[in-house]
Amino acid sequence: MKFTEEHEWLRVEEDGVVVGITEHATTQLGDIVFVELPEVGTTVTKDEEIVVIESVKAASDIMAPIDGVIVEVNEALAEDPAMANEDPLGNGWFFKIEASDPSQMDEYMTEAAYLKLIA
């Protein structure tokens, strides 16, 4: 897994890169009550706003961590946004992206570096 300074995580799988937010992010946001996900087939550019999250504390955006095409979204999360709080590194994922330039992931942190950042 790789981690961004914006508290997103990326996990490479056979059919794309799965993206979600970290437990630290969910703690900062509080209870998530609404998630607006991108549409499958949407072409995104790194740093483009693609997800809107609303929590009891604030509204927040998730930016695309890499260039690519959205190939899957977590419909269950749209139905039950609290999944992001309950299982942020598992069932609480947001979307899967087919990377057009996988080398963009090289600039993100390892888990050890991320844990150091949030310490």
KOLGU-4560 file (N, C-alpha, C; in nm, 3 decimals, padded with zeros to 5 digits):
<recs>
<n_xx: 00.084 n_yy: -00.119 n_zz: 00.000 ca_xx: 00.000 ca_yy: 00.000 ca_zz: 00.000 c_xx: 00.087 c_yy: 00.124 c_zz: 00.000 mol: A seq: 1 type: MET>
<n_xx: 00.033 n_yy: 00.230 n_zz: -00.056 ca_xx: 00.097 ca_yy: 00.360 ca_zz: -00.054 c_xx: 00.001 c_yy: 00.457 c_zz: 00.013 mol: A seq: 2 type: LYS>
<n_xx: 00.056 n_yy: 00.566 n_zz: 00.066 ca_xx: -00.025 ca_yy: 00.664 ca_zz: 00.140 c_xx: 00.008 c_yy: 00.805 c_zz: 00.093 mol: A seq: 3 type: PHE>
<n_xx: -00.093 n_yy: 00.891 n_zz: 00.090 ca_xx: -00.072 ca_yy: 01.031 ca_zz: 00.052 c_xx: -00.070 c_yy: 01.119 c_zz: 00.177 mol: A seq: 4 type: THR>
<n_xx: -00.019 n_yy: 01.239 n_zz: 00.163 ca_xx: -00.021 ca_yy: 01.334 ca_zz: 00.274 c_xx: -00.163 c_yy: 01.379 c_zz: 00.306 mol: A seq: 5 type: GLU>
<n_xx: -00.256 n_yy: 01.357 n_zz: 00.212 ca_xx: -00.397 ca_yy: 01.392 ca_zz: 00.232 c_xx: -00.474 c_yy: 01.277 c_zz: 00.298 mol: A seq: 6 type: GLU>
<n_xx: -00.401 n_yy: 01.176 n_zz: 00.347 ca_xx: -00.458 ca_yy: 01.064 ca_zz: 00.423 c_xx: -00.543 c_yy: 00.970 c_zz: 00.338 mol: A seq: 7 type: HIS>
<n_xx: -00.503 n_yy: 00.953 n_zz: 00.213 ca_xx: -00.563 ca_yy: 00.852 ca_zz: 00.127 c_xx: -00.467 c_yy: 00.733 c_zz: 00.121 mol: A seq: 8 type: GLU>
<n_xx: -00.521 n_yy: 00.615 n_zz: 00.094 ca_xx: -00.437 ca_yy: 00.498 ca_zz: 00.072 c_xx: -00.466 c_yy: 00.442 c_zz: -00.067 mol: A seq: 9 type: TRP>
<n_xx: -00.364 n_yy: 00.379 n_zz: -00.123 ca_xx: -00.375 ca_yy: 00.319 ca_zz: -00.256 c_xx: -00.322 c_yy: 00.176 c_zz: -00.247 mol: A seq: 10 type: LEU>
<n_xx: -00.397 n_yy: 00.083 n_zz: -00.302 ca_xx: -00.356 ca_yy: -00.058 ca_zz: -00.302 c_xx: -00.370 c_yy: -00.112 c_zz: -00.444 mol: A seq: 11 type: ARG>
<n_xx: -00.259 n_yy: -00.161 n_zz: -00.500 ca_xx: -00.260 ca_yy: -00.215 ca_zz: -00.636 c_xx: -00.320 c_yy: -00.355 c_zz: -00.634 mol: A seq: 12 type: VAL>
<n_xx: -00.419 n_yy: -00.376 n_zz: -00.720 ca_xx: -00.478 ca_yy: -00.507 ca_zz: -00.739 c_xx: -00.470 c_yy: -00.541 c_zz: -00.887 mol: A seq: 13 type: GLU>
<n_xx: -00.506 n_yy: -00.663 n_zz: -00.922 ca_xx: -00.496 ca_yy: -00.707 ca_zz: -01.060 c_xx: -00.571 c_yy: -00.618 c_zz: -01.158 mol: A seq: 14 type: GLU>
<n_xx: -00.688 n_yy: -00.574 n_zz: -01.119 ca_xx: -00.773 ca_yy: -00.499 ca_zz: -01.210 c_xx: -00.779 c_yy: -00.349 c_zz: -01.183 mol: A seq: 15 type: ASP>
<n_xx: -00.683 n_yy: -00.296 n_zz: -01.108 ca_xx: -00.679 ca_yy: -00.153 ca_zz: -01.085 c_xx: -00.621 c_yy: -00.117 c_zz: -00.949 mol: A seq: 16 type: GLY>
<n_xx: -00.623 n_yy: 00.012 n_zz: -00.921 ca_xx: -00.572 ca_yy: 00.064 ca_zz: -00.794 c_xx: -00.692 c_yy: 00.104 c_zz: -00.709 mol: A seq: 17 type: VAL>
<n_xx: -00.705 n_yy: 00.039 n_zz: -00.593 ca_xx: -00.815 ca_yy: 00.068 ca_zz: -00.500 c_xx: -00.773 c_yy: 00.187 c_zz: -00.414 mol: A seq: 18 type: VAL>
<n_xx: -00.866 n_yy: 00.282 n_zz: -00.392 ca_xx: -00.837 ca_yy: 00.403 ca_zz: -00.316 c_xx: -00.940 c_yy: 00.420 c_zz: -00.205 mol: A seq: 19 type: VAL>
<n_xx: -00.889 n_yy: 00.459 n_zz: -00.088 ca_xx: -00.975 ca_yy: 00.488 ca_zz: 00.026 c_xx: -00.908 c_yy: 00.591 c_zz: 00.113 mol: A seq: 20 type: GLY>
<n_xx: -00.965 n_yy: 00.613 n_zz: 00.231 ca_xx: -00.903 ca_yy: 00.706 ca_zz: 00.326 c_xx: -00.860 c_yy: 00.627 c_zz: 00.449 mol: A seq: 21 type: ILE>
<n_xx: -00.763 n_yy: 00.681 n_zz: 00.518 ca_xx: -00.704 ca_yy: 00.612 ca_zz: 00.632 c_xx: -00.789 c_yy: 00.625 c_zz: 00.758 mol: A seq: 22 type: THR>
<n_xx: -00.757 n_yy: 00.543 n_zz: 00.855 ca_xx: -00.825 ca_yy: 00.550 ca_zz: 00.984 c_xx: -00.802 c_yy: 00.687 c_zz: 01.048 mol: A seq: 23 type: GLU>
<n_xx: -00.681 n_yy: 00.742 n_zz: 01.031 ca_xx: -00.651 ca_yy: 00.875 ca_zz: 01.083 c_xx: -00.748 c_yy: 00.978 c_zz: 01.024 mol: A seq: 24 type: HIS>
<n_xx: -00.773 n_yy: 00.968 n_zz: 00.893 ca_xx: -00.866 ca_yy: 01.061 ca_zz: 00.827 c_xx: -01.006 c_yy: 01.048 c_zz: 00.884 mol: A seq: 25 type: ALA>
<n_xx: -01.051 n_yy: 00.924 n_zz: 00.904 ca_xx: -01.187 ca_yy: 00.906 ca_zz: 00.956 c_xx: -01.199 c_yy: 00.959 c_zz: 01.099 mol: A seq: 26 type: THR>
<n_xx: -01.093 n_yy: 00.947 n_zz: 01.175 ca_xx: -01.092 ca_yy: 01.000 ca_zz: 01.311 c_xx: -01.104 c_yy: 01.152 c_zz: 01.308 mol: A seq: 27 type: THR>
<n_xx: -01.031 n_yy: 01.215 n_zz: 01.217 ca_xx: -01.034 ca_yy: 01.361 ca_zz: 01.204 c_xx: -01.171 c_yy: 01.409 c_zz: 01.156 mol: A seq: 28 type: GLN>
<n_xx: -01.232 n_yy: 01.334 n_zz: 01.065 ca_xx: -01.361 ca_yy: 01.374 ca_zz: 01.009 c_xx: -01.477 c_yy: 01.349 c_zz: 01.104 mol: A seq: 29 type: LEU>
<n_xx: -01.467 n_yy: 01.247 n_zz: 01.186 ca_xx: -01.581 ca_yy: 01.207 ca_zz: 01.268 c_xx: -01.672 c_yy: 01.116 c_zz: 01.188 mol: A seq: 30 type: GLY>
<n_xx: -01.794 n_yy: 01.098 n_zz: 01.232 ca_xx: -01.887 ca_yy: 01.006 ca_zz: 01.165 c_xx: -01.921 c_yy: 01.055 c_zz: 01.025 mol: A seq: 31 type: ASP>
<n_xx: -01.893 n_yy: 00.971 n_zz: 00.927 ca_xx: -01.922 ca_yy: 01.006 ca_zz: 00.787 c_xx: -02.068 c_yy: 00.973 c_zz: 00.761 mol: A seq: 32 type: ILE>
<n_xx: -02.142 n_yy: 01.073 n_zz: 00.707 ca_xx: -02.286 ca_yy: 01.056 ca_zz: 00.687 c_xx: -02.327 c_yy: 01.057 c_zz: 00.540 mol: A seq: 33 type: VAL>
<n_xx: -02.236 n_yy: 01.100 n_zz: 00.451 ca_xx: -02.269 ca_yy: 01.106 ca_zz: 00.308 c_xx: -02.141 c_yy: 01.095 c_zz: 00.226 mol: A seq: 34 type: PHE>
<n_xx: -02.148 n_yy: 01.019 n_zz: 00.117 ca_xx: -02.035 ca_yy: 01.007 ca_zz: 00.025 c_xx: -02.090 c_yy: 01.016 c_zz: -00.117 mol: A seq: 35 type: VAL>
<n_xx: -02.033 n_yy: 01.107 n_zz: -00.195 ca_xx: -02.068 ca_yy: 01.117 ca_zz: -00.337 c_xx: -01.950 c_yy: 01.063 c_zz: -00.417 mol: A seq: 36 type: GLU>
<n_xx: -01.972 n_yy: 00.951 n_zz: -00.485 ca_xx: -01.865 ca_yy: 00.883 ca_zz: -00.558 c_xx: -01.866 c_yy: 00.923 c_zz: -00.705 mol: A seq: 37 type: LEU>
<n_xx: -01.753 n_yy: 00.906 n_zz: -00.774 ca_xx: -01.749 ca_yy: 00.937 ca_zz: -00.917 c_xx: -01.823 c_yy: 00.830 c_zz: -00.997 mol: A seq: 38 type: PRO>
<n_xx: -01.851 n_yy: 00.858 n_zz: -01.122 ca_xx: -01.917 ca_yy: 00.761 ca_zz: -01.208 c_xx: -01.814 c_yy: 00.668 c_zz: -01.271 mol: A seq: 39 type: GLU>
<n_xx: -01.848 n_yy: 00.541 n_zz: -01.282 ca_xx: -01.762 ca_yy: 00.447 ca_zz: -01.352 c_xx: -01.745 c_yy: 00.495 c_zz: -01.496 mol: A seq: 40 type: VAL>
<n_xx: -01.623 n_yy: 00.488 n_zz: -01.545 ca_xx: -01.594 ca_yy: 00.534 ca_zz: -01.681 c_xx: -01.540 c_yy: 00.675 c_zz: -01.688 mol: A seq: 41 type: GLY>
<n_xx: -01.544 n_yy: 00.747 n_zz: -01.575 ca_xx: -01.493 ca_yy: 00.884 ca_zz: -01.570 c_xx: -01.341 c_yy: 00.883 c_zz: -01.579 mol: A seq: 42 type: THR>
<n_xx: -01.287 n_yy: 00.966 n_zz: -01.669 ca_xx: -01.143 ca_yy: 00.984 ca_zz: -01.678 c_xx: -01.105 c_yy: 01.094 c_zz: -01.580 mol: A seq: 43 type: THR>
<n_xx: -01.006 n_yy: 01.067 n_zz: -01.496 ca_xx: -00.966 ca_yy: 01.164 ca_zz: -01.394 c_xx: -00.818 c_yy: 01.199 c_zz: -01.409 mol: A seq: 44 type: VAL>
<n_xx: -00.786 n_yy: 01.317 n_zz: -01.362 ca_xx: -00.649 ca_yy: 01.366 ca_zz: -01.362 c_xx: -00.604 c_yy: 01.380 c_zz: -01.218 mol: A seq: 45 type: THR>
<n_xx: -00.480 n_yy: 01.346 n_zz: -01.193 ca_xx: -00.422 ca_yy: 01.358 ca_zz: -01.058 c_xx: -00.455 c_yy: 01.495 c_zz: -00.999 mol: A seq: 46 type: LYS>
<n_xx: -00.494 n_yy: 01.497 n_zz: -00.874 ca_xx: -00.529 ca_yy: 01.617 ca_zz: -00.797 c_xx: -00.665 c_yy: 01.678 c_zz: -00.833 mol: A seq: 47 type: ASP>
<n_xx: -00.742 n_yy: 01.610 n_zz: -00.917 ca_xx: -00.877 ca_yy: 01.655 ca_zz: -00.950 c_xx: -00.972 c_yy: 01.606 c_zz: -00.842 mol: A seq: 48 type: GLU>
<n_xx: -01.063 n_yy: 01.693 n_zz: -00.798 ca_xx: -01.162 ca_yy: 01.655 ca_zz: -00.696 c_xx: -01.258 c_yy: 01.552 c_zz: -00.756 mol: A seq: 49 type: GLU>
<n_xx: -01.268 n_yy: 01.435 n_zz: -00.690 ca_xx: -01.356 ca_yy: 01.333 ca_zz: -00.747 c_xx: -01.454 c_yy: 01.270 c_zz: -00.649 mol: A seq: 50 type: ILE>
<n_xx: -01.435 n_yy: 01.291 n_zz: -00.519 ca_xx: -01.528 ca_yy: 01.238 ca_zz: -00.419 c_xx: -01.559 c_yy: 01.349 c_zz: -00.319 mol: A seq: 51 type: VAL>
<n_xx: -01.684 n_yy: 01.357 n_zz: -00.279 ca_xx: -01.724 ca_yy: 01.450 ca_zz: -00.173 c_xx: -01.767 c_yy: 01.367 c_zz: -00.054 mol: A seq: 52 type: VAL>
<n_xx: -01.714 n_yy: 01.403 n_zz: 00.062 ca_xx: -01.747 ca_yy: 01.335 ca_zz: 00.188 c_xx: -01.808 c_yy: 01.438 c_zz: 00.281 mol: A seq: 53 type: ILE>
<n_xx: -01.917 n_yy: 01.401 n_zz: 00.345 ca_xx: -01.974 ca_yy: 01.487 ca_zz: 00.448 c_xx: -01.976 c_yy: 01.407 c_zz: 00.578 mol: A seq: 54 type: GLU>
<n_xx: -01.931 n_yy: 01.473 n_zz: 00.684 ca_xx: -01.931 ca_yy: 01.409 ca_zz: 00.815 c_xx: -02.003 c_yy: 01.501 c_zz: 00.912 mol: A seq: 55 type: SER>
<n_xx: -02.015 n_yy: 01.454 n_zz: 01.036 ca_xx: -02.080 ca_yy: 01.536 ca_zz: 01.137 c_xx: -01.998 c_yy: 01.662 c_zz: 01.167 mol: A seq: 56 type: VAL>
<n_xx: -01.867 n_yy: 01.659 n_zz: 01.136 ca_xx: -01.780 ca_yy: 01.772 ca_zz: 01.165 c_xx: -01.758 c_yy: 01.865 c_zz: 01.046 mol: A seq: 57 type: LYS>
<n_xx: -01.751 n_yy: 01.809 n_zz: 00.924 ca_xx: -01.711 ca_yy: 01.892 ca_zz: 00.809 c_xx: -01.742 c_yy: 01.822 c_zz: 00.677 mol: A seq: 58 type: ALA>
<n_xx: -01.728 n_yy: 01.897 n_zz: 00.570 ca_xx: -01.731 ca_yy: 01.842 ca_zz: 00.435 c_xx: -01.587 c_yy: 01.838 c_zz: 00.387 mol: A seq: 59 type: ALA>
<n_xx: -01.556 n_yy: 01.737 n_zz: 00.309 ca_xx: -01.419 ca_yy: 01.720 ca_zz: 00.262 c_xx: -01.422 c_yy: 01.659 c_zz: 00.123 mol: A seq: 60 type: SER>
<n_xx: -01.313 n_yy: 01.675 n_zz: 00.051 ca_xx: -01.303 ca_yy: 01.620 ca_zz: -00.083 c_xx: -01.188 c_yy: 01.521 c_zz: -00.090 mol: A seq: 61 type: ASP>
<n_xx: -01.202 n_yy: 01.425 n_zz: -00.177 ca_xx: -01.091 ca_yy: 01.337 ca_zz: -00.210 c_xx: -01.048 c_yy: 01.372 c_zz: -00.351 mol: A seq: 62 type: ILE>
<n_xx: -00.919 n_yy: 01.391 n_zz: -00.367 ca_xx: -00.864 ca_yy: 01.422 ca_zz: -00.497 c_xx: -00.813 c_yy: 01.293 c_zz: -00.560 mol: A seq: 63 type: MET>
<n_xx: -00.815 n_yy: 01.286 n_zz: -00.692 ca_xx: -00.760 ca_yy: 01.170 ca_zz: -00.761 c_xx: -00.610 c_yy: 01.164 c_zz: -00.732 mol: A seq: 64 type: ALA>
<n_xx: -00.562 n_yy: 01.052 n_zz: -00.680 ca_xx: -00.419 ca_yy: 01.042 ca_zz: -00.649 c_xx: -00.332 c_yy: 01.013 c_zz: -00.771 mol: A seq: 65 type: PRO>
<n_xx: -00.396 n_yy: 00.964 n_zz: -00.877 ca_xx: -00.324 ca_yy: 00.932 ca_zz: -01.002 c_xx: -00.416 c_yy: 00.958 c_zz: -01.121 mol: A seq: 66 type: ILE>
<n_xx: -00.357 n_yy: 00.967 n_zz: -01.239 ca_xx: -00.435 ca_yy: 00.979 ca_zz: -01.362 c_xx: -00.493 c_yy: 00.842 c_zz: -01.398 mol: A seq: 67 type: ASP>
<n_xx: -00.613 n_yy: 00.841 n_zz: -01.456 ca_xx: -00.668 ca_yy: 00.714 ca_zz: -01.501 c_xx: -00.818 c_yy: 00.721 c_zz: -01.523 mol: A seq: 68 type: GLY>
<n_xx: -00.877 n_yy: 00.603 n_zz: -01.528 ca_xx: -01.021 ca_yy: 00.589 ca_zz: -01.551 c_xx: -01.081 c_yy: 00.513 c_zz: -01.432 mol: A seq: 69 type: VAL>
<n_xx: -01.192 n_yy: 00.564 n_zz: -01.381 ca_xx: -01.263 ca_yy: 00.497 ca_zz: -01.272 c_xx: -01.327 c_yy: 00.370 c_zz: -01.329 mol: A seq: 70 type: ILE>
<n_xx: -01.287 n_yy: 00.254 n_zz: -01.275 ca_xx: -01.340 ca_yy: 00.127 ca_zz: -01.326 c_xx: -01.440 c_yy: 00.062 c_zz: -01.231 mol: A seq: 71 type: VAL>
<n_xx: -01.445 n_yy: 00.110 n_zz: -01.107 ca_xx: -01.541 ca_yy: 00.055 ca_zz: -01.010 c_xx: -01.555 c_yy: 00.153 c_zz: -00.895 mol: A seq: 72 type: GLU>
<n_xx: -01.676 n_yy: 00.161 n_zz: -00.840 ca_xx: -01.698 ca_yy: 00.240 ca_zz: -00.718 c_xx: -01.763 c_yy: 00.149 c_zz: -00.615 mol: A seq: 73 type: VAL>
<n_xx: -01.747 n_yy: 00.183 n_zz: -00.490 ca_xx: -01.803 ca_yy: 00.104 ca_zz: -00.381 c_xx: -01.946 c_yy: 00.150 c_zz: -00.355 mol: A seq: 74 type: ASN>
<n_xx: -02.039 n_yy: 00.088 n_zz: -00.428 ca_xx: -02.181 ca_yy: 00.124 ca_zz: -00.414 c_xx: -02.230 c_yy: 00.103 c_zz: -00.271 mol: A seq: 75 type: GLU>
<n_xx: -02.177 n_yy: 00.002 n_zz: -00.202 ca_xx: -02.219 ca_yy: -00.025 ca_zz: -00.064 c_xx: -02.185 c_yy: 00.094 c_zz: 00.026 mol: A seq: 76 type: ALA>
<n_xx: -02.074 n_yy: 00.162 n_zz: -00.004 ca_xx: -02.035 ca_yy: 00.279 ca_zz: 00.075 c_xx: -02.132 c_yy: 00.395 c_zz: 00.054 mol: A seq: 77 type: LEU>
<n_xx: -02.179 n_yy: 00.411 n_zz: -00.069 ca_xx: -02.278 ca_yy: 00.515 ca_zz: -00.097 c_xx: -02.407 c_yy: 00.490 c_zz: -00.018 mol: A seq: 78 type: ALA>
<n_xx: -02.442 n_yy: 00.362 n_zz: -00.003 ca_xx: -02.563 ca_yy: 00.324 ca_zz: 00.072 c_xx: -02.542 c_yy: 00.337 c_zz: 00.223 mol: A seq: 79 type: GLU>
<n_xx: -02.419 n_yy: 00.306 n_zz: 00.268 ca_xx: -02.386 ca_yy: 00.305 ca_zz: 00.411 c_xx: -02.251 c_yy: 00.373 c_zz: 00.434 mol: A seq: 80 type: ASP>
<n_xx: -02.249 n_yy: 00.508 n_zz: 00.433 ca_xx: -02.124 ca_yy: 00.582 ca_zz: 00.445 c_xx: -02.044 c_yy: 00.550 c_zz: 00.572 mol: A seq: 81 type: PRO>
<n_xx: -02.110 n_yy: 00.502 n_zz: 00.675 ca_xx: -02.041 ca_yy: 00.469 ca_zz: 00.801 c_xx: -01.938 c_yy: 00.358 c_zz: 00.782 mol: A seq: 82 type: ALA>
<n_xx: -01.946 n_yy: 00.283 n_zz: 00.672 ca_xx: -01.847 ca_yy: 00.179 ca_zz: 00.645 c_xx: -01.706 c_yy: 00.238 c_zz: 00.639 mol: A seq: 83 type: MET>
<n_xx: -01.695 n_yy: 00.362 n_zz: 00.594 ca_xx: -01.564 ca_yy: 00.428 ca_zz: 00.587 c_xx: -01.504 c_yy: 00.444 c_zz: 00.726 mol: A seq: 84 type: ALA>
<n_xx: -01.588 n_yy: 00.465 n_zz: 00.827 ca_xx: -01.541 ca_yy: 00.476 ca_zz: 00.965 c_xx: -01.512 c_yy: 00.338 c_zz: 01.025 mol: A seq: 85 type: ASN>
<n_xx: -01.598 n_yy: 00.243 n_zz: 00.994 ca_xx: -01.590 ca_yy: 00.111 ca_zz: 01.056 c_xx: -01.474 c_yy: 00.026 c_zz: 01.002 mol: A seq: 86 type: GLU>
<n_xx: -01.445 n_yy: 00.038 n_zz: 00.873 ca_xx: -01.342 ca_yy: -00.046 ca_zz: 00.811 c_xx: -01.271 c_yy: 00.033 c_zz: 00.699 mol: A seq: 87 type: ASP>
<n_xx: -01.199 n_yy: 00.139 n_zz: 00.736 ca_xx: -01.142 ca_yy: 00.228 ca_zz: 00.635 c_xx: -01.042 c_yy: 00.162 c_zz: 00.540 mol: A seq: 88 type: PRO>
<n_xx: -00.968 n_yy: 00.062 n_zz: 00.587 ca_xx: -00.868 ca_yy: -00.003 ca_zz: 00.500 c_xx: -00.923 c_yy: -00.128 c_zz: 00.433 mol: A seq: 89 type: LEU>
<n_xx: -01.049 n_yy: -00.158 n_zz: 00.455 ca_xx: -01.109 ca_yy: -00.278 ca_zz: 00.398 c_xx: -01.235 c_yy: -00.245 c_zz: 00.320 mol: A seq: 90 type: GLY>
<n_xx: -01.351 n_yy: -00.278 n_zz: 00.379 ca_xx: -01.479 ca_yy: -00.258 ca_zz: 00.310 c_xx: -01.516 c_yy: -00.112 c_zz: 00.288 mol: A seq: 91 type: ASN>
<n_xx: -01.445 n_yy: -00.020 n_zz: 00.352 ca_xx: -01.476 ca_yy: 00.122 ca_zz: 00.339 c_xx: -01.403 c_yy: 00.191 c_zz: 00.224 mol: A seq: 92 type: GLY>
<n_xx: -01.352 n_yy: 00.115 n_zz: 00.127 ca_xx: -01.282 ca_yy: 00.175 ca_zz: 00.012 c_xx: -01.379 c_yy: 00.259 c_zz: -00.070 mol: A seq: 93 type: TRP>
<n_xx: -01.325 n_yy: 00.350 n_zz: -00.151 ca_xx: -01.409 ca_yy: 00.443 ca_zz: -00.227 c_xx: -01.423 c_yy: 00.406 c_zz: -00.375 mol: A seq: 94 type: PHE>
<n_xx: -01.311 n_yy: 00.390 n_zz: -00.444 ca_xx: -01.318 ca_yy: 00.361 ca_zz: -00.587 c_xx: -01.193 c_yy: 00.286 c_zz: -00.632 mol: A seq: 95 type: PHE>
<n_xx: -01.204 n_yy: 00.232 n_zz: -00.752 ca_xx: -01.091 ca_yy: 00.163 ca_zz: -00.814 c_xx: -01.063 c_yy: 00.236 c_zz: -00.946 mol: A seq: 96 type: LYS>
<n_xx: -00.935 n_yy: 00.261 n_zz: -00.970 ca_xx: -00.895 ca_yy: 00.336 ca_zz: -01.088 c_xx: -00.795 c_yy: 00.255 c_zz: -01.170 mol: A seq: 97 type: ILE>
<n_xx: -00.813 n_yy: 00.257 n_zz: -01.301 ca_xx: -00.716 ca_yy: 00.196 ca_zz: -01.391 c_xx: -00.614 c_yy: 00.306 c_zz: -01.422 mol: A seq: 98 type: GLU>
<n_xx: -00.494 n_yy: 00.289 n_zz: -01.372 ca_xx: -00.391 ca_yy: 00.393 ca_zz: -01.382 c_xx: -00.341 c_yy: 00.408 c_zz: -01.525 mol: A seq: 99 type: ALA>
<n_xx: -00.334 n_yy: 00.532 n_zz: -01.572 ca_xx: -00.275 ca_yy: 00.554 ca_zz: -01.704 c_xx: -00.124 c_yy: 00.571 c_zz: -01.692 mol: A seq: 100 type: SER>
<n_xx: -00.077 n_yy: 00.605 n_zz: -01.571 ca_xx: 00.068 ca_yy: 00.617 ca_zz: -01.546 c_xx: 00.098 c_yy: 00.564 c_zz: -01.406 mol: A seq: 101 type: ASP>
<n_xx: 00.113 n_yy: 00.432 n_zz: -01.393 ca_xx: 00.135 ca_yy: 00.371 ca_zz: -01.261 c_xx: 00.257 c_yy: 00.428 c_zz: -01.187 mol: A seq: 102 type: PRO>
<n_xx: 00.352 n_yy: 00.485 n_zz: -01.257 ca_xx: 00.471 ca_yy: 00.540 ca_zz: -01.190 c_xx: 00.436 c_yy: 00.658 c_zz: -01.099 mol: A seq: 103 type: SER>
<n_xx: 00.318 n_yy: 00.717 n_zz: -01.116 ca_xx: 00.276 ca_yy: 00.826 ca_zz: -01.027 c_xx: 00.267 c_yy: 00.779 c_zz: -00.882 mol: A seq: 104 type: GLN>
<n_xx: 00.246 n_yy: 00.652 n_zz: -00.861 ca_xx: 00.236 ca_yy: 00.600 ca_zz: -00.724 c_xx: 00.370 c_yy: 00.602 c_zz: -00.653 mol: A seq: 105 type: MET>
<n_xx: 00.479 n_yy: 00.609 n_zz: -00.728 ca_xx: 00.613 ca_yy: 00.607 ca_zz: -00.669 c_xx: 00.637 c_yy: 00.725 c_zz: -00.575 mol: A seq: 106 type: ASP>
<n_xx: 00.565 n_yy: 00.835 n_zz: -00.596 ca_xx: 00.587 ca_yy: 00.954 ca_zz: -00.513 c_xx: 00.518 c_yy: 00.947 c_zz: -00.377 mol: A seq: 107 type: GLU>
<n_xx: 00.436 n_yy: 00.844 n_zz: -00.355 ca_xx: 00.364 ca_yy: 00.835 ca_zz: -00.228 c_xx: 00.441 c_yy: 00.756 c_zz: -00.124 mol: A seq: 108 type: TYR>
<n_xx: 00.398 n_yy: 00.769 n_zz: 00.001 ca_xx: 00.469 ca_yy: 00.712 ca_zz: 00.115 c_xx: 00.439 c_yy: 00.564 c_zz: 00.137 mol: A seq: 109 type: MET>
<n_xx: 00.535 n_yy: 00.498 n_zz: 00.198 ca_xx: 00.513 ca_yy: 00.363 ca_zz: 00.249 c_xx: 00.430 c_yy: 00.376 c_zz: 00.377 mol: A seq: 110 type: THR>
<n_xx: 00.384 n_yy: 00.265 n_zz: 00.428 ca_xx: 00.308 ca_yy: 00.268 ca_zz: 00.554 c_xx: 00.394 c_yy: 00.322 c_zz: 00.668 mol: A seq: 111 type: GLU>
<n_xx: 00.520 n_yy: 00.281 n_zz: 00.673 ca_xx: 00.610 ca_yy: 00.328 ca_zz: 00.780 c_xx: 00.627 c_yy: 00.480 c_zz: 00.774 mol: A seq: 112 type: ALA>
<n_xx: 00.644 n_yy: 00.533 n_zz: 00.655 ca_xx: 00.660 ca_yy: 00.678 ca_zz: 00.641 c_xx: 00.531 c_yy: 00.750 c_zz: 00.678 mol: A seq: 113 type: ALA>
<n_xx: 00.417 n_yy: 00.693 n_zz: 00.640 ca_xx: 00.289 ca_yy: 00.754 ca_zz: 00.674 c_xx: 00.267 c_yy: 00.756 c_zz: 00.825 mol: A seq: 114 type: TYR>
<n_xx: 00.297 n_yy: 00.644 n_zz: 00.890 ca_xx: 00.281 ca_yy: 00.639 ca_zz: 01.037 c_xx: 00.370 c_yy: 00.742 c_zz: 01.106 mol: A seq: 115 type: LEU>
<n_xx: 00.486 n_yy: 00.765 n_zz: 01.050 ca_xx: 00.576 ca_yy: 00.867 ca_zz: 01.104 c_xx: 00.514 c_yy: 01.007 c_zz: 01.086 mol: A seq: 116 type: LYS>
<n_xx: 00.451 n_yy: 01.029 n_zz: 00.969 ca_xx: 00.387 ca_yy: 01.158 ca_zz: 00.941 c_xx: 00.277 c_yy: 01.191 c_zz: 01.042 mol: A seq: 117 type: LEU>
<n_xx: 00.196 n_yy: 01.092 n_zz: 01.076 ca_xx: 00.082 ca_yy: 01.119 ca_zz: 01.164 c_xx: 00.113 c_yy: 01.105 c_zz: 01.312 mol: A seq: 118 type: ILE>
<n_xx: 00.236 n_yy: 01.063 n_zz: 01.343 ca_xx: 00.274 ca_yy: 01.043 ca_zz: 01.484 c_xx: 00.277 c_yy: 01.175 c_zz: 01.560 mol: A seq: 119 type: ALA>
</recs>
